[in-house]
Amino acid sequence: MDTLDSVIVDVNDVFWTYLLIPLVVGAGLYFTLRSKGVQIRLLPEMFRVLKDRPVQGADGKKAVSSFGAFTISAAARVGTGNIAGVATAITLGGPGAVFWMWMMAIVGAASAFVESTLAQLYKVRDPKHGTYRGGPAYYMQRALKARWLGLLFAVTITVTFGFVFNAVQSNTIASVASGSFSGIGDSDWFAPAVGIALSVLLALAVFGGVRRISTITQVLVPLMAVLYLVLGLIVVVLNISELPRVIVEIREDAFGVREVAGGAVGVAIQQGIRRGMFSNEAGLGSAPNAGATAEVTHPVKQGLVQSLGVFFDTLLICTMTAFIILTTNPTLGGMRQGADLTQDALTASLGGWAGHVLTLIVFMLAFSSMIGNYYYGESNIEFMTAKKWVLPGYRALVLLVVFLGALGSVSVVWNLADVFMGFMALVNLLAILPLSAIAFRLMNDYVSQRRQGLDPVFTRDRMPDLHGVECWETPRTAEQPVRVTG
């Protein structure tokens, strides 16, 4: 197992350092410049769009709203990457890694805007569920006319999210639960019991389609976020005198002024970008699968909402984790890392009860992530094939992987996640770079309508030169432009 882990680490280092990090950063900067900083310039509009009320779907039921799609993607985003991933980045890259996570979020939000806007434009109707589905595989086939590339992406995201990332989530739940239940957690039966319980709960959640997933995540995501932020805020207030030191450490380590736990600037940048992408998924091609499910009047609306999701994930949740850990002034580079390090920091500040509360929070975070991860795989399986036996087979394999993930090695699981995540991002970014011009045309159309005081509406006849667009051809009564204030 150690040999396998070592090989995976070596492959990761070369792949990320010389190929993926330059591509991720370069694409984000390009999108930022081309859009004139859409992720900052239209920040107030993001909050306005998030409040749009859900409309009635084609089957007469309430459709997935912008907020509902936001929570599905947030359910996948806001997971163990926010607790275990941030802790791992700090352990390996020093406090400076936090700064580069912030930069990755700000720049990457432009990539999130592009991919989710494209996903909305090229979404398709799902008659089986009365909803929509879409994502990178769909815009690769419809806009680039490259079904082979869409199939490659669909296979990659299904393996990455449905299997590898879900193994990460169950592994983290088992690890934190083991630390929370002293004595019992060390028993041979404990991890298998956790794995079985998670598999059963996930099965109950995913057999009801995207509407049930949206309903569950709209409850879980806000609840878990508020609970974690309140706990973190208590820690920061109790250690408020340490906050200036923490901010100085983050700034200095980010540029290699000091070295903590081997956190030279190169390692800090690499860990910050890796863990930042794992956490907020900007440019990864995952969130567009959730964004495509929303019933909105203009594709740009969901692009804006998903950009906001990147900020929510990294600038709020991940920052709180960093402050929880660093205000306790931990010894970095020791045996404790990942979620264990966060758990130790909470216990040191608030007492043993806080470790048990974190176990609950990690369960909520990771379980909601499993739901979102599962849906990404389901959406792409429906792209690959219409054979009825494939989806039940996928569900069974996901439940098996969740069980096995609870038994696996923490290091191997996380390093495998890096490999698959990196390849998935590579395929998606190479696709959206040439397609970004379409997203920016849509953005200009949206901004033009807003300047007229309208709630923007897009129909296919506004850009008749675009091919492969299925769902925007006929204006619907609920989508006629209306005057808005603000």
C-alpha positions in Angstrom: 0.0 0.0 0.0 2.9 2.4 0.8 4.5 1.7 -2.6 1.2 2.4 -4.4 0.8 5.6 -2.4 4.3 6.7 -3.3 3.8 6.2 -7.0 0.5 8.1 -6.9 2.2 11.0 -5.1 5.0 11.1 -7.7 2.5 11.2 -10.6 0.5 13.9 -8.9 3.5 16.1 -8.3 4.6 16.1 -12.0 1.0 16.3 -13.4 -0.1 19.2 -11.2 3.2 21.2 -11.2 4.0 21.2 -14.9 0.6 20.9 -16.6 -2.5 21.4 -14.5 -1.7 24.3 -12.2 -0.5 26.5 -15.2 -3.7 25.6 -17.1 -6.1 26.2 -14.1 -4.5 29.6 -13.2 -4.1 30.7 -16.9 -7.7 29.8 -17.8 -9.1 31.6 -14.7 -7.1 34.7 -15.4 -8.1 34.6 -19.1 -11.8 34.3 -18.2 -11.5 37.1 -15.6 -9.9 39.5 -18.1 -12.3 38.6 -21.0 -15.4 39.1 -18.7 -14.0 42.2 -17.1 -14.1 40.6 -13.7 -17.6 39.2 -13.9 -17.2 37.4 -10.6 -16.6 40.7 -8.8 -18.5 43.1 -11.1 -21.8 41.2 -10.9 -21.6 40.1 -7.3 -24.7 42.0 -6.2 -26.6 40.4 -9.1 -25.6 36.9 -7.8 -27.6 37.5 -4.6 -30.6 38.9 -6.5 -30.8 35.9 -8.8 -30.5 33.5 -5.9 -33.8 34.8 -4.6 -35.7 33.9 -7.9 -38.8 31.9 -7.1 -39.1 28.4 -8.6 -41.5 28.1 -11.5 -43.7 25.2 -12.5 -42.1 22.5 -14.5 -43.4 21.0 -17.7 -45.0 18.1 -15.7 -46.9 20.5 -13.5 -44.6 20.0 -10.5 -42.4 22.7 -8.9 -39.2 22.9 -10.9 -35.6 23.0 -9.5 -35.0 26.6 -8.6 -31.7 28.5 -8.8 -31.3 28.1 -5.1 -32.2 24.4 -5.4 -29.5 23.8 -8.0 -27.1 26.0 -5.9 -27.6 23.7 -2.9 -27.1 20.5 -5.0 -23.7 21.9 -6.1 -23.0 23.3 -2.7 -23.8 19.8 -1.2 -21.0 18.4 -3.4 -18.7 21.4 -2.8 -19.1 21.9 0.9 -17.8 18.6 2.1 -14.7 17.1 3.7 -12.6 19.3 1.5 -13.6 22.2 3.8 -12.5 20.4 7.0 -10.1 17.7 6.1 -8.8 19.3 2.8 -8.0 22.6 4.4 -6.2 20.9 7.3 -4.2 18.7 4.8 -3.2 21.8 2.8 -2.0 23.6 6.0 -0.1 20.5 7.2 1.7 20.0 3.9 2.0 23.6 2.6 2.0 25.6 5.8 -0.4 28.5 6.5 0.5 30.1 3.2 -1.6 27.5 1.4 -4.7 29.3 2.7 -3.8 32.5 0.8 -3.5 30.5 -2.4 -6.8 28.8 -1.8 -8.3 32.3 -1.6 -6.6 33.4 -4.8 -7.8 30.2 -6.5 -11.4 31.0 -5.4 -11.4 34.5 -6.7 -9.8 33.6 -10.1 -11.6 30.3 -10.4 -15.0 31.9 -9.9 -14.7 33.2 -13.5 -14.2 29.6 -14.7 -17.3 28.5 -12.7 -19.3 31.2 -14.4 -18.3 30.1 -17.9 -18.9 26.4 -17.4 -22.2 26.7 -15.6 -23.6 29.3 -18.1 -22.6 26.8 -20.9 -24.3 24.0 -19.1 -27.5 25.9 -18.8 -27.5 26.8 -22.5 -26.9 23.3 -23.7 -29.0 21.4 -21.2 -31.6 18.8 -22.4 -35.0 17.8 -21.1 -35.2 14.7 -19.0 -38.7 13.3 -19.7 -38.3 10.5 -17.2 -38.0 12.9 -14.2 -39.7 16.0 -15.8 -36.5 18.1 -15.2 -33.4 19.0 -17.0 -29.9 17.5 -17.1 -26.7 18.8 -18.6 -23.0 19.5 -18.0 -19.7 19.4 -19.7 -20.4 16.1 -21.6 -23.5 17.8 -23.1 -21.8 21.0 -24.3 -18.8 19.0 -25.6 -21.2 17.0 -27.8 -23.6 19.8 -28.7 -21.3 22.8 -29.1 -18.0 21.2 -30.0 -19.6 18.3 -31.9 -17.2 16.0 -30.1 -19.3 13.2 -28.6 -16.1 11.2 -28.0 -14.8 13.9 -25.7 -18.1 14.1 -23.9 -18.0 10.3 -23.4 -14.4 10.6 -22.0 -15.6 13.3 -19.6 -18.7 11.4 -18.6 -16.7 8.3 -17.7 -14.2 10.4 -15.8 -16.7 12.4 -13.7 -18.7 9.2 -12.9 -15.6 7.5 -11.6 -14.2 10.6 -9.9 -17.4 11.7 -8.1 -19.5 8.6 -7.9 -16.7 6.4 -6.7 -13.4 8.1 -5.7 -14.8 11.3 -4.0 -17.6 9.3 -2.3 -14.8 7.0 -0.9 -13.1 10.2 0.4 -16.3 11.3 2.1 -17.0 8.0 3.8 -13.3 7.7 4.8 -13.4 11.0 6.5 -16.7 10.3 8.4 -15.2 7.0 9.7 -12.0 8.7 10.7 -13.7 11.5 12.7 -16.3 9.2 14.2 -13.4 6.9 15.3 -11.7 9.8 17.1 -15.0 10.9 18.6 -15.9 7.6 20.1 -12.9 6.7 22.2 -12.4 3.0 22.7 -15.3 1.9 20.6 -13.8 3.7 17.6 -10.7 1.5 17.7 -12.7 -1.7 17.5 -12.4 -3.9 14.3 -16.2 -3.7 13.7 -16.5 0.1 14.0 -15.4 1.1 10.5 -17.5 -1.6 8.7 -20.5 -0.6 10.8 -20.0 3.1 9.7 -19.7 2.0 6.1 -22.9 0.0 6.2 -24.9 2.7 7.9 -23.7 5.3 5.3 -24.6 3.0 2.4 -28.1 2.5 3.7 -28.7 6.2 4.3 -27.4 7.1 0.9 -29.6 4.5 -0.8 -32.7 6.0 0.8 -31.7 9.5 -0.4 -30.8 8.8 -4.1 -33.6 6.6 -5.3 -36.0 9.5 -5.6 -34.4 11.5 -8.4 -33.1 15.0 -8.7 -36.2 16.6 -7.0 -35.7 14.6 -3.8 -31.9 15.3 -3.9 -32.7 19.1 -4.2 -35.2 18.8 -1.3 -32.7 17.1 1.0 -29.8 19.4 0.1 -31.9 22.6 0.6 -32.3 21.5 4.2 -28.9 20.0 4.9 -26.6 22.5 3.3 -27.8 25.7 5.1 -28.1 23.8 8.4 -24.6 22.4 8.3 -23.0 25.6 7.1 -24.6 27.7 9.9 -23.7 25.1 12.6 -20.1 25.0 11.5 -19.8 28.7 11.1 -21.2 29.3 14.6 -18.8 26.8 16.1 -15.9 28.4 14.2 -16.9 31.9 15.2 -16.9 30.8 18.9 -13.3 29.5 18.5 -12.1 32.7 16.8 -13.7 34.9 19.4 -12.1 32.9 22.2 -8.8 33.2 20.5 -9.3 36.7 19.0 -5.9 37.9 20.2 -4.3 35.2 18.0 -6.0 36.4 14.8 -3.5 39.1 13.9 -0.7 36.5 14.2 -2.6 34.1 12.0 -3.2 36.6 9.2 0.5 37.6 9.3 1.5 33.9 9.1 -0.7 33.3 6.1 0.6 36.3 4.3 4.3 35.6 5.0 4.2 31.9 4.3 2.3 32.5 1.0 5.4 34.2 -0.4 8.0 32.1 1.3 9.1 34.8 3.8 9.0 32.1 6.5 8.9 28.3 6.4 6.5 26.4 8.6 6.4 22.6 8.4 8.3 22.7 5.1 5.8 25.1 3.6 8.1 26.8 1.0 6.3 29.0 -1.5 6.1 26.3 -4.2 4.5 23.7 -1.9 2.1 26.3 -0.5 0.9 27.3 -3.9 0.5 23.7 -5.1 -1.4 22.6 -2.0 -3.5 25.7 -2.0 -4.6 25.3 -5.6 -5.1 21.5 -5.3 -7.1 21.7 -2.1 -8.9 24.8 -3.3 -10.0 23.0 -6.5 -11.1 20.0 -4.5 -13.1 22.2 -2.2 -14.8 24.7 -4.6 -14.6 22.7 -7.8 -14.1 25.8 -10.0 -13.3 24.7 -13.5 -13.5 21.1 -12.6 -16.7 20.5 -14.6 -18.8 19.1 -11.7 -21.0 22.0 -10.6 -22.4 22.6 -14.1 -24.1 19.2 -13.8 -26.2 20.6 -10.9 -26.5 24.1 -12.5 -28.1 22.6 -15.6 -31.0 21.2 -13.6 -32.4 24.7 -12.7 -35.4 26.3 -14.4 -34.2 29.8 -15.0 -35.1 32.5 -17.6 -31.5 33.1 -18.8 -28.4 30.8 -18.8 -26.3 33.6 -17.2 -28.4 33.4 -14.0 -27.1 30.0 -13.1 -23.5 31.0 -14.1 -23.7 33.8 -11.5 -25.2 31.5 -8.9 -22.5 28.9 -9.3 -19.8 31.6 -9.1 -21.3 32.7 -5.8 -21.0 29.1 -4.7 -17.3 29.2 -5.1 -17.0 32.2 -2.8 -19.4 30.6 -0.3 -17.3 27.5 -0.2 -13.8 28.9 0.0 -13.9 32.4 1.3 -16.4 31.5 4.0 -16.3 27.8 5.0 -12.6 27.1 4.2 -11.5 30.3 5.9 -13.3 29.4 9.0 -11.5 26.0 9.1 -8.2 27.7 8.6 -8.9 30.1 11.5 -10.0 27.3 13.8 -6.8 25.4 13.2 -4.3 28.3 13.1 -5.6 30.3 16.1 -4.8 27.2 18.3 -1.2 27.5 17.1 -0.8 23.8 16.3 2.5 21.9 15.7 2.3 21.3 11.9 3.9 18.3 10.2 3.0 15.8 13.0 1.0 12.6 12.8 -2.3 14.5 13.1 -3.6 15.8 9.8 -6.8 16.1 7.8 -10.0 16.1 9.8 -8.2 14.9 12.9 -6.2 18.2 13.0 -9.4 20.2 12.8 -11.0 18.0 15.5 -7.9 18.5 17.8 -8.1 22.3 17.3 -11.8 22.4 18.3 -11.2 20.2 21.3 -8.3 22.4 22.4 -10.4 25.5 22.3 -13.8 24.4 23.4 -13.3 21.0 25.2 -14.2 17.4 24.4 -17.8 18.2 23.5 -16.7 20.2 20.4 -15.1 17.1 18.9 -18.4 15.3 19.1 -20.2 18.2 17.5 -17.6 18.2 14.7 -18.4 14.5 14.1 -22.0 15.5 13.5 -21.0 18.4 11.2 -18.6 16.2 9.2 -21.3 13.6 8.8 -23.7 16.3 7.5 -21.1 17.8 5.2 -19.9 14.5 3.9 -23.3 12.9 3.5 -24.7 15.8 1.6 -21.6 15.7 -0.6 -22.3 12.0 -1.3 -25.8 12.9 -2.5 -24.4 15.6 -4.9 -21.6 13.3 -6.0 -24.0 10.5 -6.8 -26.2 12.8 -8.9 -23.2 13.9 -11.0 -22.6 10.3 -11.9 -26.3 9.6 -12.6 -26.5 12.6 -15.0 -23.5 11.5 -17.0 -24.6 7.8 -17.1 -27.8 9.0 -18.8 -25.6 10.8 -21.3 -23.6 7.7 -22.0 -26.4 5.2 -22.4 -30.1 4.6 -22.2 -29.9 1.0 -21.1 -32.1 0.5 -18.1 -29.8 -1.9 -16.2 -26.8 0.5 -16.1 -28.2 3.0 -13.6 -29.2 0.4 -11.0 -25.8 -1.1 -11.4 -24.1 2.3 -10.9 -26.2 2.8 -7.7 -25.1 -0.6 -6.3 -21.4 0.2 -7.1 -21.6 3.6 -5.4 -23.1 2.0 -2.3 -20.3 -0.6 -2.3 -17.6 2.1 -2.7 -19.0 4.1 0.1 -18.7 1.0 2.3 -15.2 0.3 1.2 -14.1 3.9 1.6 -14.8 3.7 5.3 -12.2 0.9 5.5 -9.5 2.5 3.4 -6.2 4.3 4.0 -6.6 8.1 4.4 -3.5 8.9 2.3 -4.2 6.6 -0.6 -7.8 7.8 -0.9 -6.9 11.5 -0.9 -4.0 11.0 -3.4 -6.3 9.0 -5.8 -8.8 11.9 -5.6 -6.1 14.3 -6.8 -5.3 12.1 -9.8 -8.9 11.8 -11.0 -9.8 15.4 -10.2 -6.8 16.6 -12.2 -7.6 14.7 -15.3 -11.2 15.7 -15.1 -10.3 19.4 -14.9 -7.9 19.0 -17.8 -10.6 17.7 -20.1 -13.2 20.3 -19.0 -10.9 23.4 -19.2 -9.6 22.4 -22.7 -13.3 22.3 -23.8 -14.5 25.6 -22.2 -11.6 27.7 -23.4 -12.8 27.8 -27.0 -16.5 27.9 -25.9 -16.0 30.8 -23.5 -16.8 33.3 -26.3 -20.4 32.0 -26.2 -20.6 32.5 -22.5 -19.4 36.1 -22.8 -22.0 36.8 -25.6 -24.7 35.5 -23.2 -23.2 37.7 -20.4 -23.4 40.8 -22.6 -27.0 40.0 -23.5 -27.9 39.6 -19.9 -26.2 42.9 -18.8 -27.9 44.7 -21.7 -31.3 43.6 -20.5 -30.6 44.5 -16.9 -29.6 48.0 -18.0 -33.0 48.3 -19.5 -34.5 47.4 -16.1 -35.7 44.0 -17.2 -35.4 40.6 -15.6 -33.4 39.0 -18.4 -34.9 36.3 -20.6 -33.1 34.3 -23.2 -34.6 32.6 -26.2 -32.9 30.8 -29.1 -33.8 33.4 -31.6 -31.6 36.0 -29.8 -28.6 34.1 -31.1 -29.8 32.1 -34.1 -26.2 31.2 -35.2 -25.7 28.9 -32.2 -26.2 25.2 -32.9 -27.1 22.3 -30.6 -29.4 24.4 -28.3 -32.5 22.4 -27.3 -34.4 24.1 -24.5 -34.5 27.8 -25.3 -36.3 27.9 -28.7 -39.8 28.8 -27.7 -40.6 31.6 -25.3 -42.8 30.5 -22.4 -45.4 32.7 -20.7 -43.5 32.5 -17.4 -40.4 33.8 -19.1 -41.6 37.1 -20.7 -39.3 40.0 -19.7 -40.6 42.0 -16.7 -39.5 45.2 -15.2 -37.5 44.8 -12.0 -36.2 47.2 -9.4 -32.8 47.2 -7.9 
